[in-house]
């Protein structure tokens, strides 16, 4: 199967069915899509309408591994079955369908795109639709090579013909709204703005709001937004206090370090003075052969102490390397 583009999928919702083939099937021969989450209400009213004026739009199918699955028209198919079951249509009745071969991933994506504009959705359904569309786009990209250009959120907004801001708000609800609050959102007891603000709160506070909504109390967006603002202010104050404590601790540590450095310098100067006064005299030429490496090390270290104030950073690095090497040899002998 060749690659699909997002524009081809948008064509499904725009009634551009030129790539679909026409077929007549019994309503019992097609299957509802397992992932369909759209409302299936008022089937009897639709069945009456079809019986009186006929089916105005054919149901759109995706054929997956030889099985016909509904993309768009779940209610129409149920209405035809209702008419057969009630005797309004004969048992061998066949309806007109349009179908196209596709993969499971493309069926999921086509289901969402094909139903995006067919009915008036509740805020919960819009939010669920955005989440399903995003997941379906990722799956179709990974499994079927769907070509997606630009940011995924922008693509979702373009397909659903809504703003990026609204998609971002729905993402927040999908990602952060607690299950209890989500149930109230689904039931219509929590509006979209209130649900968005609720999703910003800790889960415990979200559950409290959900309990209020379940009890029939109106949850106003403004009240939840004020609670969110209070929570942010508390968090900002806590961060500021923590930062102030860190700064104070840093200042105290710096003052202590400075004092210790002054004392160390004083001690170093004192030690240098004492060592200068009592430093070893260099050996006479006749005695040099009798001096050990340890004797020479002590002599040079004492001499270094007398000129410690003139040692550079490069000199210090060399001395550190010498100290590390000597310490390593000592430790090896101990083991």
WORAVEN-V928612 format. One record per pair of residues at least 24 apart in sequence whose C-alpha atoms are under 10 Angstrom apart, sorted by the first residue. I is the first residue (numbers start at 1). J is the second residue. D is the distance in Angstrom with one decimal. If there is no record, write none. Layout:
I & J & D
I & J & D
//
This chain:
1 & 101 & 9.2
1 & 102 & 8.1
1 & 103 & 8.9
1 & 144 & 8.2
1 & 145 & 9.7
2 & 144 & 8.4
2 & 145 & 8.4
2 & 146 & 9.3
3 & 140 & 9.9
3 & 141 & 9.4
3 & 144 & 6.9
3 & 145 & 5.7
3 & 146 & 5.9
3 & 147 & 7.1
4 & 106 & 8.9
4 & 140 & 8.9
4 & 141 & 9.1
4 & 144 & 7.9
4 & 145 & 7.2
4 & 146 & 5.1
4 & 147 & 6.4
4 & 148 & 9.4
5 & 141 & 9.7
5 & 145 & 8.9
5 & 146 & 5.8
5 & 147 & 5.1
5 & 148 & 7.0
5 & 149 & 9.2
6 & 109 & 9.9
6 & 113 & 9.9
6 & 137 & 8.8
6 & 146 & 7.3
6 & 147 & 6.8
6 & 148 & 6.6
6 & 149 & 8.7
6 & 155 & 8.2
6 & 156 & 9.9
6 & 158 & 9.7
6 & 159 & 8.1
7 & 147 & 9.5
7 & 148 & 9.6
7 & 158 & 9.9
7 & 159 & 8.6
8 & 110 & 9.9
9 & 106 & 9.1
9 & 109 & 8.0
9 & 110 & 6.5
9 & 111 & 9.9
9 & 112 & 9.7
9 & 113 & 6.7
9 & 114 & 8.1
9 & 159 & 8.5
10 & 110 & 8.8
10 & 113 & 6.6
10 & 114 & 8.0
10 & 116 & 9.8
10 & 158 & 9.1
10 & 159 & 6.3
10 & 160 & 9.1
11 & 110 & 10.0
11 & 113 & 8.9
11 & 114 & 8.7
11 & 159 & 10.0
12 & 60 & 9.3
12 & 71 & 9.6
12 & 72 & 9.4
12 & 110 & 7.2
12 & 111 & 9.3
12 & 112 & 10.0
12 & 113 & 6.8
12 & 114 & 5.5
12 & 115 & 9.1
12 & 116 & 10.0
13 & 72 & 9.2
13 & 110 & 8.7
13 & 111 & 9.6
13 & 112 & 9.2
13 & 113 & 5.9
13 & 114 & 4.6
13 & 115 & 7.0
13 & 116 & 7.1
13 & 117 & 6.8
13 & 118 & 8.2
13 & 159 & 9.1
13 & 160 & 9.8
14 & 113 & 9.5
14 & 114 & 8.3
14 & 117 & 8.8
15 & 57 & 9.9
15 & 114 & 8.6
17 & 60 & 8.9
17 & 98 & 7.9
17 & 99 & 9.0
17 & 100 & 9.3
18 & 98 & 9.8
19 & 98 & 9.4
19 & 99 & 8.6
19 & 100 & 7.1
19 & 101 & 9.8
20 & 60 & 8.5
20 & 61 & 8.8
20 & 62 & 9.1
20 & 97 & 9.4
20 & 98 & 5.6
20 & 99 & 5.1
20 & 100 & 5.0
20 & 101 & 8.6
21 & 60 & 9.7
21 & 61 & 9.6
21 & 97 & 8.2
21 & 98 & 5.3
21 & 99 & 5.3
21 & 100 & 6.4
21 & 101 & 9.5
22 & 58 & 9.1
22 & 60 & 9.4
22 & 61 & 10.0
22 & 96 & 7.1
22 & 97 & 5.8
22 & 98 & 4.6
22 & 99 & 6.6
22 & 100 & 9.2
23 & 58 & 9.8
23 & 61 & 9.9
23 & 94 & 9.4
23 & 95 & 8.4
23 & 96 & 6.0
23 & 97 & 5.3
23 & 98 & 6.1
23 & 99 & 7.3
24 & 58 & 9.9
24 & 93 & 9.4
24 & 94 & 5.7
24 & 95 & 5.4
24 & 96 & 4.6
24 & 97 & 5.9
24 & 98 & 8.6
25 & 68 & 9.7
25 & 92 & 9.4
25 & 93 & 8.2
25 & 94 & 4.8
25 & 95 & 5.6
25 & 96 & 6.7
25 & 97 & 7.1
26 & 77 & 9.5
26 & 80 & 9.2
26 & 81 & 8.9
26 & 91 & 8.7
26 & 92 & 6.9
26 & 93 & 6.0
26 & 94 & 4.3
26 & 95 & 6.2
26 & 96 & 8.9
26 & 97 & 9.7
27 & 59 & 9.8
27 & 76 & 9.4
27 & 77 & 6.0
27 & 78 & 7.9
27 & 79 & 9.4
27 & 80 & 6.7
27 & 81 & 6.2
27 & 82 & 9.9
27 & 84 & 9.1
27 & 92 & 9.5
27 & 93 & 8.0
27 & 94 & 6.7
27 & 95 & 6.7
27 & 96 & 9.4
27 & 97 & 9.5
28 & 77 & 8.7
28 & 78 & 9.4
28 & 80 & 9.4
28 & 81 & 7.3
28 & 91 & 10.0
28 & 92 & 10.0
28 & 93 & 9.8
28 & 94 & 9.3
29 & 67 & 8.7
29 & 68 & 7.4
29 & 69 & 9.2
29 & 94 & 9.5
30 & 61 & 8.1
30 & 62 & 9.7
30 & 63 & 9.4
30 & 67 & 7.4
30 & 68 & 5.0
30 & 69 & 5.7
30 & 70 & 6.9
30 & 74 & 10.0
30 & 77 & 8.5
30 & 97 & 9.8
31 & 61 & 9.1
31 & 62 & 9.9
31 & 67 & 7.8
31 & 68 & 6.2
31 & 69 & 4.7
31 & 70 & 6.1
31 & 71 & 9.8
31 & 74 & 9.0
31 & 77 & 9.4
32 & 61 & 9.5
32 & 68 & 8.7
32 & 69 & 5.7
32 & 70 & 5.2
32 & 71 & 8.1
32 & 72 & 9.6
32 & 73 & 9.3
32 & 74 & 6.6
32 & 75 & 9.8
32 & 77 & 8.8
32 & 78 & 9.4
33 & 61 & 9.6
33 & 62 & 9.5
33 & 68 & 9.4
33 & 69 & 5.8
33 & 70 & 5.7
33 & 71 & 7.0
33 & 72 & 9.5
33 & 74 & 8.5
33 & 107 & 8.4
33 & 108 & 8.1
33 & 111 & 7.9
34 & 69 & 9.0
34 & 70 & 9.5
34 & 108 & 9.2
35 & 107 & 9.7
35 & 108 & 7.1
35 & 111 & 8.5
35 & 112 & 9.4
35 & 132 & 9.2
36 & 70 & 9.1
36 & 71 & 8.7
36 & 72 & 9.7
36 & 74 & 8.6
36 & 108 & 8.5
36 & 111 & 7.4
36 & 112 & 8.2
36 & 115 & 9.6
37 & 111 & 9.9
37 & 112 & 9.4
37 & 125 & 7.9
37 & 128 & 8.4
37 & 129 & 8.5
37 & 132 & 9.6
38 & 74 & 9.0
38 & 75 & 9.7
38 & 112 & 9.3
38 & 115 & 8.3
38 & 116 & 9.8
38 & 119 & 9.3
38 & 121 & 8.3
38 & 122 & 9.7
38 & 125 & 7.1
38 & 126 & 9.8
38 & 128 & 9.5
38 & 129 & 8.8
39 & 74 & 9.5
39 & 75 & 8.7
39 & 119 & 9.5
39 & 121 & 8.6
39 & 122 & 9.5
39 & 125 & 8.7
40 & 74 & 7.5
40 & 75 & 5.9
40 & 76 & 9.7
40 & 78 & 8.7
41 & 75 & 7.8
42 & 75 & 8.4
42 & 79 & 9.1
43 & 74 & 9.8
43 & 75 & 6.3
43 & 76 & 7.9
43 & 77 & 9.4
43 & 78 & 6.7
43 & 79 & 5.4
43 & 80 & 9.2
43 & 81 & 9.9
43 & 82 & 7.9
44 & 75 & 9.7
44 & 78 & 9.0
44 & 79 & 6.6
44 & 80 & 9.7
44 & 82 & 7.3
44 & 83 & 8.6
45 & 79 & 8.4
46 & 75 & 7.8
46 & 76 & 7.2
46 & 78 & 9.1
46 & 79 & 6.1
46 & 80 & 9.0
46 & 82 & 9.7
46 & 83 & 10.0
47 & 75 & 9.0
47 & 76 & 7.7
47 & 77 & 9.3
47 & 78 & 8.2
47 & 79 & 4.4
47 & 80 & 6.4
47 & 81 & 8.7
47 & 82 & 6.7
47 & 83 & 6.2
47 & 84 & 9.9
47 & 88 & 9.4
48 & 79 & 8.2
48 & 80 & 9.7
48 & 82 & 9.5
48 & 83 & 8.1
48 & 88 & 9.4
49 & 79 & 9.2
50 & 76 & 8.3
50 & 79 & 7.7
50 & 80 & 7.8
50 & 83 & 8.8
51 & 79 & 9.3
51 & 80 & 8.6
51 & 83 & 7.6
51 & 88 & 7.5
51 & 89 & 8.2
55 & 79 & 9.8
55 & 80 & 9.0
55 & 95 & 8.5
55 & 96 & 8.7
57 & 96 & 8.7
57 & 97 & 8.9
57 & 98 & 9.9
58 & 95 & 7.8
58 & 96 & 5.6
58 & 97 & 5.1
58 & 98 & 6.6
58 & 99 & 10.0
59 & 95 & 8.5
59 & 96 & 7.2
59 & 97 & 5.1
59 & 98 & 6.4
59 & 99 & 8.6
60 & 96 & 9.2
60 & 97 & 5.9
60 & 98 & 4.9
60 & 99 & 5.8
60 & 100 & 8.5
60 & 110 & 9.9
60 & 111 & 9.4
60 & 114 & 8.6
61 & 97 & 6.9
61 & 98 & 5.9
61 & 99 & 4.4
61 & 100 & 6.6
61 & 101 & 8.7
61 & 102 & 9.7
61 & 107 & 8.7
61 & 110 & 9.5
61 & 111 & 9.2
62 & 98 & 8.4
62 & 99 & 5.4
62 & 100 & 5.1
62 & 101 & 5.7
62 & 102 & 6.0
62 & 103 & 8.4
62 & 104 & 8.9
62 & 106 & 8.7
62 & 107 & 6.1
62 & 108 & 9.6
62 & 110 & 8.4
62 & 111 & 9.0
63 & 99 & 6.5
63 & 100 & 5.8
63 & 101 & 4.6
63 & 102 & 6.0
63 & 103 & 8.1
63 & 104 & 9.2
63 & 107 & 8.5
64 & 100 & 8.8
64 & 101 & 6.1
64 & 102 & 5.6
64 & 103 & 5.8
64 & 104 & 6.5
64 & 105 & 9.9
64 & 106 & 9.5
64 & 107 & 7.8
65 & 101 & 8.1
65 & 102 & 8.2
65 & 103 & 7.9
65 & 104 & 8.9
66 & 101 & 8.2
66 & 102 & 9.8
67 & 101 & 9.4
68 & 97 & 10.0
68 & 99 & 7.8
68 & 100 & 9.1
68 & 101 & 8.9
69 & 99 & 8.9
69 & 104 & 9.9
69 & 107 & 8.1
69 & 111 & 9.7
70 & 97 & 9.6
70 & 98 & 9.8
70 & 99 & 8.9
70 & 107 & 8.7
70 & 110 & 9.8
70 & 111 & 7.7
71 & 98 & 9.9
71 & 99 & 9.0
71 & 107 & 6.9
71 & 108 & 8.1
71 & 109 & 9.1
71 & 110 & 6.4
71 & 111 & 4.5
71 & 112 & 8.0
71 & 113 & 8.9
71 & 114 & 6.5
71 & 115 & 7.8
72 & 98 & 9.9
72 & 110 & 8.5
72 & 111 & 6.4
72 & 112 & 8.7
72 & 113 & 9.1
72 & 114 & 5.7
72 & 115 & 5.9
72 & 116 & 9.7
72 & 118 & 8.5
73 & 97 & 9.6
73 & 111 & 9.8
73 & 114 & 9.2
73 & 115 & 8.4
73 & 118 & 9.1
74 & 115 & 9.8
102 & 144 & 9.7
103 & 140 & 8.8
103 & 143 & 8.9
103 & 144 & 7.8
104 & 139 & 9.6
104 & 140 & 8.8
104 & 143 & 9.4
104 & 144 & 9.6
105 & 135 & 9.9
105 & 136 & 6.7
105 & 137 & 8.5
105 & 138 & 9.3
105 & 139 & 6.1
105 & 140 & 5.2
105 & 141 & 8.9
105 & 142 & 9.3
105 & 143 & 7.1
105 & 144 & 7.4
105 & 146 & 9.9
106 & 136 & 7.8
106 & 137 & 8.6
106 & 139 & 8.4
106 & 140 & 5.9
106 & 141 & 9.4
106 & 143 & 9.1
106 & 144 & 7.6
106 & 146 & 8.9
107 & 136 & 9.1
107 & 140 & 9.2
108 & 132 & 8.5
108 & 133 & 8.4
108 & 135 & 9.4
108 & 136 & 6.2
108 & 137 & 9.0
108 & 139 & 9.1
108 & 140 & 8.6
109 & 133 & 6.5
109 & 134 & 9.0
109 & 135 & 8.7
109 & 136 & 5.1
109 & 137 & 6.5
109 & 138 & 9.6
109 & 139 & 8.7
109 & 140 & 7.3
110 & 136 & 8.9
110 & 137 & 9.9
111 & 136 & 9.6
112 & 136 & 8.5
112 & 159 & 9.9
112 & 160 & 9.6
113 & 156 & 10.0
113 & 159 & 7.3
113 & 160 & 7.8
116 & 159 & 8.5
116 & 160 & 6.6
116 & 161 & 9.3
117 & 160 & 8.1
117 & 161 & 9.4
122 & 185 & 9.9
122 & 186 & 8.4
122 & 187 & 9.8
122 & 188 & 8.3
122 & 192 & 9.7
123 & 170 & 9.4
123 & 185 & 8.2
123 & 186 & 8.1
123 & 188 & 8.2
123 & 190 & 9.7
123 & 191 & 7.6
123 & 192 & 6.2
123 & 193 & 9.8
124 & 170 & 9.3
124 & 173 & 9.7
124 & 174 & 9.9
124 & 182 & 8.6
124 & 183 & 9.5
124 & 184 & 9.7
124 & 185 & 6.3
124 & 186 & 5.2
124 & 187 & 8.3
124 & 188 & 7.8
124 & 190 & 9.5
124 & 191 & 8.9
124 & 192 & 7.7
124 & 195 & 9.7
125 & 185 & 9.9
125 & 186 & 7.9
126 & 160 & 9.2
126 & 167 & 9.6
126 & 170 & 8.3
126 & 192 & 9.9
127 & 166 & 9.5
127 & 167 & 8.2
127 & 169 & 9.0
127 & 170 & 5.3
127 & 171 & 7.8
127 & 172 & 9.8
127 & 173 & 7.7
127 & 174 & 7.1
127 & 186 & 9.8
127 & 192 & 8.9
128 & 170 & 8.4
128 & 171 & 9.5
128 & 173 & 9.5
128 & 174 & 7.5
128 & 186 & 9.6
129 & 156 & 9.9
129 & 160 & 9.0
129 & 170 & 9.6
130 & 156 & 6.9
130 & 157 & 8.5
130 & 159 & 9.7
130 & 160 & 8.0
130 & 166 & 9.9
130 & 167 & 7.1
130 & 168 & 9.8
130 & 170 & 7.2
130 & 171 & 7.8
130 & 174 & 8.9
131 & 156 & 9.2
131 & 167 & 9.2
131 & 170 & 7.9
131 & 171 & 7.1
131 & 173 & 9.7
131 & 174 & 6.8
131 & 175 & 9.2
133 & 159 & 9.1
133 & 160 & 9.1
134 & 171 & 9.6
169 & 193 & 8.8
169 & 195 & 9.5
169 & 196 & 6.4
169 & 197 & 9.3
169 & 199 & 9.7
170 & 195 & 9.3
170 & 196 & 7.5
171 & 196 & 9.3
172 & 196 & 6.7
172 & 197 & 9.2
172 & 198 & 9.9
172 & 199 & 6.8
172 & 200 & 8.0
173 & 197 & 8.6
173 & 198 & 8.4
173 & 199 & 5.7
173 & 200 & 8.6
174 & 199 & 8.7
175 & 199 & 8.2
176 & 200 & 7.1
176 & 201 & 8.7
176 & 202 & 9.2
176 & 203 & 8.7
176 & 206 & 9.9
177 & 201 & 8.7
177 & 202 & 9.4
177 & 203 & 8.0
177 & 206 & 7.6
177 & 207 & 9.7
178 & 202 & 8.9
178 & 203 & 6.0
178 & 204 & 8.8
178 & 205 & 9.6
178 & 206 & 6.4
178 & 207 & 7.1
178 & 210 & 8.9
179 & 203 & 9.2
179 & 206 & 9.2
179 & 207 & 8.4
179 & 210 & 9.2
180 & 206 & 7.8
180 & 207 & 6.0
180 & 208 & 9.1
180 & 209 & 9.0
180 & 210 & 5.9
180 & 211 & 8.0
180 & 214 & 9.3
181 & 205 & 10.0
181 & 206 & 6.3
181 & 207 & 6.3
181 & 208 & 8.8
181 & 209 & 7.2
181 & 210 & 4.6
181 & 211 & 8.1
181 & 212 & 9.9
181 & 213 & 8.4
181 & 214 & 9.1
182 & 206 & 9.6
182 & 207 & 9.8
182 & 210 & 8.2
183 & 210 & 8.2
183 & 214 & 9.1
184 & 209 & 9.4
184 & 210 & 6.3
184 & 211 & 8.7
184 & 212 & 9.7
184 & 213 & 6.6
184 & 214 & 6.6
185 & 210 & 8.7
185 & 213 & 9.1
187 & 213 & 9.8
187 & 214 & 9.2
188 & 213 & 9.4
189 & 213 & 5.7
189 & 214 & 7.2
189 & 215 & 9.6
189 & 216 & 7.7
189 & 217 & 8.7
189 & 218 & 7.6
189 & 219 & 7.8
190 & 214 & 9.2
190 & 217 & 10.0
190 & 218 & 8.1
190 & 219 & 6.6
190 & 220 & 8.5
190 & 221 & 9.0
191 & 218 & 9.7
191 & 219 & 8.1
191 & 220 & 8.2
191 & 221 & 7.7
192 & 221 & 8.6
193 & 220 & 8.7
193 & 221 & 5.8
193 & 222 & 8.9
193 & 224 & 9.3
193 & 225 & 9.1
194 & 219 & 7.0
194 & 220 & 6.4
194 & 221 & 4.2
194 & 222 & 7.8
194 & 223 & 8.6
194 & 224 & 6.5
194 & 225 & 7.7
195 & 219 & 9.4
195 & 220 & 9.8
195 & 221 & 8.0
195 & 224 & 8.9
196 & 221 & 8.7
196 & 224 & 9.4
196 & 225 & 9.2
197 & 221 & 7.1
197 & 222 & 8.9
197 & 223 & 9.4
197 & 224 & 6.1
197 & 225 & 5.7
197 & 226 & 9.2
197 & 227 & 8.9
197 & 228 & 6.9
197 & 229 & 9.8
198 & 224 & 6.4
198 & 225 & 7.9
198 & 227 & 9.0
198 & 228 & 7.8
199 & 224 & 9.9
199 & 228 & 9.5
200 & 224 & 9.5
200 & 225 & 9.2
200 & 227 & 9.8
200 & 228 & 6.8
200 & 229 & 9.9
200 & 231 & 9.5
200 & 232 & 9.7
201 & 225 & 9.7
201 & 227 & 8.3
201 & 228 & 6.4
201 & 229 & 9.9
201 & 231 & 7.8
201 & 232 & 9.5
202 & 228 & 9.7
202 & 231 & 9.4
265 & 309 & 9.8
268 & 305 & 8.3
268 & 306 & 9.9
268 & 308 & 8.4
268 & 309 & 9.4
269 & 305 & 8.8
269 & 306 & 8.9
269 & 308 & 8.5
269 & 309 & 8.5
271 & 302 & 10.0
271 & 305 & 7.8
271 & 306 & 8.8
272 & 302 & 8.2
272 & 303 & 9.1
272 & 304 & 8.8
272 & 305 & 5.2
272 & 306 & 5.2
272 & 307 & 7.9
272 & 308 & 7.5
272 & 309 & 9.4
273 & 305 & 8.5
273 & 306 & 6.9
273 & 307 & 9.9
274 & 305 & 9.6
274 & 306 & 8.9
275 & 301 & 9.9
275 & 302 & 6.4
275 & 303 & 8.2
275 & 304 & 9.8
275 & 305 & 7.1
275 & 306 & 6.9
276 & 302 & 7.6
276 & 303 & 7.5
276 & 304 & 9.6
276 & 305 & 7.6
276 & 306 & 5.4
276 & 307 & 9.1
277 & 306 & 9.1
278 & 302 & 9.1
279 & 303 & 7.1
279 & 305 & 9.4
279 & 306 & 8.6
//
